[in-house]
Amino acid sequence: MCKIVAIILGNRVNDDGTITKIQEERLEMALEIEKEFNPDYFILTGGSPNKKAGISEAEGMYNYLVEKGFNKDKLIKEEDSLTTVQNAEFSVPIAAKLGADIIIVCSSGYHFADPQYHAIDAFLNETNKLNIRLMIYTK
């Protein structure tokens, strides 16, 4: 049986520590992923580029999903990354340690399409090193 790990990419948190509309849309997609694919784990990836917020992007996502009734045991926070490339570099090895055969990366459509972020290339680079299948989930 394949082990699936979903990685939800962060977005800068508001100054008051709340998540942005962009992040809320990504987390709603995470809820869809849970229903459709039932991943074994979700890695919430994003550090603290906004020091005023007092929390990391991953912590903001964690709080949102727990408030929606998400199973805490399936949530893992990766709070060191500050770029999309670092999201891949830091999260894919965590997924590999969890035994992932498939990684589902979830983000906004523009995030995957805009070449300045290198999102798809970054995740392909990391998953290819470990022979893990990559899926992209967006709207």
N, C-alpha and C positions, 0 to 999 in steps of 0.2 A: 504494500500500500504506500502510495506517495505521501510524503510529508510536505505540506504547503505552509509557507511563511509569507505573510503580506507585509510590505513595507510602505508606510504612509509618510509621504514627504511633508515636512513642516512648512510653515509660512510665518513670517515675523509676527510676534504677538503685539497687540496694542499696548500703549503705555500703561494702561490700568490692569494689564495682565489678562484681558479677555482675548479670545481668538478672533481673527478677522473673518469676514464673509468668505474669502477665498478658502481659509482653513476649514470653516464649517462645511463648505461644499465638498472638500476632500474627505472630511469625516463622515458625511452622509454617504459618500461612495464606499467608505470602509464598512459601514453598516450593510450596504448592498453586497459587498464582497463576503461578509460573514454569512449572509443568507444564501448566496449563490455557491460559494466554494468551501465554506466552513474551514478556514485555515487553522492550523494547529496553534499558530502564534501570530501576533501583530507586532511589528517593530515600529515604534513611533519615533521618527528621527528628526532632530533639530535642536540645536543648542540655544544660546542666549545672546543673540546679536543686539537685542533691545534691553539694555541694562535697566532702564526705567521700569520695565514690566515686573522685574523681580522673579520671573519664572522662565523656564526654557520653553521652546516650542513644543517639545515632547511632553512636558508636564501639562501644558495647556490642552494638548490633545487627549492625554490620559484623563484629565479631569472631565472633559466633555464626554468621552465615551463611558466613563464610570457613571456619570450622571444619567446617561441614556440606558443604564442597566447592563452594560457590557461586562463580561466575565474578566475580572482583574487578573486572573491566573494566565490569561492569554496575552496580556499586554506587557511589552518590554520597552523601556525608554532608552533611547540612544541620545544623550544630551551633549555630545562634544562637537558635532558637526556644525559648521557655519556656512557651508556651500553645498550645492547639489552634488558636486564631485565627492565631497567628504561624506555626504549622506550615503553614497554608494560604497566608498572605501571603508566606512565604519560599520555600516549595517549588514552588508553581505557576509562578512566573516562571522557576525553574530548568528545570522541565519544558518550558515554552514555548521557552526557548532551545535545548533539545534537540530541538525540532521536534515535540512531542507533539500528536497529534490526539485521543487518548483518554488520560485519567488514571484510574487505578484507585486509589482510596484505601482502605487496609486498616487496620482497627482493631477493637477489641472492640465487640460489639453495644451494650453499655451506653454506650459513648463516643458512638456515633451517636444513641442514644435520649435521653440525658440533656440537657435544654435548657441546663444550666449551661455545657456545653462549646461549644455552637454549631457543632459539627463540620460538619454537612451545609451549613448556611447559609454558614459561612466558606468552604468549598470551592466551593460554587455561586457565591458572590460573585466569587471570584477566577477561576474557569474561565469564567464568563459574560463577563467583561471581555475575554477572549482568544479566545472562541469555540472552546473546547476541550470536548469531550464528557466528562462525569464519570460514573464507575461507582463504586459502593460495594461493598466486599467485606468480609464479616464472618461470624461464626457466632454 
